[in-house]
């Protein structure tokens, strides 16, 4: 079947099984006031918009490293107070194992008011502040005090709203952010999605303002780069453990590790680009 006809068939099937408005209505949502209907989202928008199957508790109930890898390719959805929805494909994560993990906020099993969400059921958001300004969002997993940091997203829908939210958090005159700059880092992600401390301890399987849905064309092991985490300072051997995971070749990743990619290519994991 020709590619275009196949895509139309997929869209038709998705429409018939979805509560979302017809595809032509979705196209209108992307049109500019002067009638320009050029897409304002990434290539994934047309199909991802229709996938309303929310990820449930069983998905989150897995070991931390496994969950960090499983998040890659999944979709984070944020509904703003005005009803607009922001969609982003997860392309980079970090695993924090708790217990003996010297870089974890819960190292040694230490539980405080600040990190309480890390000890709650898998799928609970742990939001903390850095430098007294920026926020980072994590998701609890199996394991005492274990959680996954969401580092970067590929924006799919609501890019104009993301730019508004990013601009509101920046001081002084700002340049228009390019698509790849919107969510390529943990604090940028939180700014673009309007995530702050009020989201701490929320349940991704129950919340009406933030949740996840399954992605399409999920990556295989050969598409995932495993490397060291970012900005954890002097944590001995834990600073060198490959607990950051990202999609190779994705321009929305915050930091690319070319050395590790070359080593993986030499081992036959994937062809060197």
CORGIVEN-V117633 format. One record per helix or strand. SS is the DSSP state (~ for helix, > for strand). FROM is the first residue (numbers start at 0). TO is the last residue. Records with the same first field share a line. If there is no record, write none. Layout:
SS->FROM-TO  FROM-TO
This chain:
~->2-15  22-28  44-47  56-59  63-69  115-118  158-167  178-180  185-192  196-198  220-222  235-238  257-265
>->53-53  62-62  74-78  84-95  98-98  106-106  123-129  133-139  141-141  146-156  183-183  202-202  209-212  223-226  243-246
